[in-house]
Amino acid sequence: MNYLNENEIAKITADGGGENYVSVRPANDDPLVFNLFNSFPGYFYIREEVRPAGYINPDDLPDNESPYYQGRILFDEDENWIYDGNTFTPGEQEQLAVFILKGGIRGLEA
């Protein structure tokens, strides 16, 4: 399989209807672990020069401390996977696993 190898936004169909956007980021220390974050269309960062005192950029936090962290998907060498989190339903987890296994957006369009 062609695992996802860079940060991408997955668009999944929510079990309750509608769409959900998830930022999928390969872990730096393990090629078979993918961290999941809430992603908002049109999401922006507050520029440093206008940040209020005490503001912390979520990207400066460890992954599991980010307020946008939604868990992770771990794979083994046989492409079995498990979701470590409590945000996504089994159907949504399956969509994310397929997205990762096929290498992201380009893999799903092929």
VEXVO-345564 format. One line per 5 residues: number of its first residue (from 1); for each residue x, y, z of C-alpha. Coordinates in steps of 0.2 Angstrom, whole numbers, plus 2048, in hexadecimal, padded with zeros to 3 digits. Layout:
BEGIN
NUM = X:Y:Z  ... .
***
This chain:
BEGIN
1 = 800:800:800  805:812:7FE  803:819:80F  800:82C:811  811:834:812 .
6 = 80C:847:815  7FF:851:81E  7EE:851:815  7DC:855:818  7D0:847:817 .
11 = 7BE:84A:813  7B3:83D:81A  7A1:83A:81B  79B:83B:82D  78F:82D:833 .
16 = 782:839:838  783:842:827  78D:850:820  7A0:851:81D  7AE:852:82A .
21 = 7BF:858:826  7CE:850:82F  7E0:855:82E  7EA:845:82D  7FC:846:832 .
26 = 809:838:831  812:837:842  825:83C:841  82B:82D:84A  821:81F:843 .
31 = 81C:81D:831  80D:812:836  805:81F:842  7FA:82D:83C  7F3:83B:847 .
36 = 7E2:842:844  7DD:854:847  7CD:85E:844  7CF:868:835  7C3:877:831 .
41 = 7C1:87C:81F  7C9:88E:81E  7D2:88B:82E  7DF:898:832  7ED:89C:83E .
46 = 7EE:8AC:848  7FE:8B5:843  80B:8B7:850  80A:8CA:850  7F8:8CA:854 .
51 = 7F7:8BC:860  7F0:8C0:872  7FB:8BD:881  7FB:8AB:885  7F6:8A4:874 .
56 = 7FD:894:870  7FD:88E:85E  7F6:87C:85E  804:876:852  811:87A:860 .
61 = 809:86E:86C  80C:85B:86C  800:853:861  7F5:84B:86F  7F4:85B:878 .
66 = 7ED:865:86A  7DB:86A:86C  7D8:864:85A  7DF:853:85D  7D3:845:859 .
71 = 7DD:835:85C  7E8:82B:850  7E8:81C:845  7F5:80F:847  7FA:802:83A .
76 = 804:7F2:83A  80E:7EA:82C  7FF:7E0:826  7F4:7F0:824  7E9:7EC:833 .
81 = 7E5:7FC:83C  7DE:802:84C  7D7:813:851  7DD:81A:861  7D1:828:866 .
86 = 7BE:82B:86A  7B8:837:85C  7B5:82D:84D  7A8:81F:84A  7AD:80E:842 .
91 = 7A7:814:831  7B1:824:832  7C0:81B:838  7BF:810:829  7BF:81F:81D .
96 = 7CE:826:826  7D8:816:825  7D4:814:812  7D9:826:80F  7EA:822:818 .
101 = 7ED:811:810  7EA:818:7FE  7F6:827:801  7EA:835:803  7E0:83F:7F7 .
106 = 7EA:83A:7E8  7E8:827:7EC  7D5:829:7EE  7D4:832:7DD  7DD:824:7D4 .
***
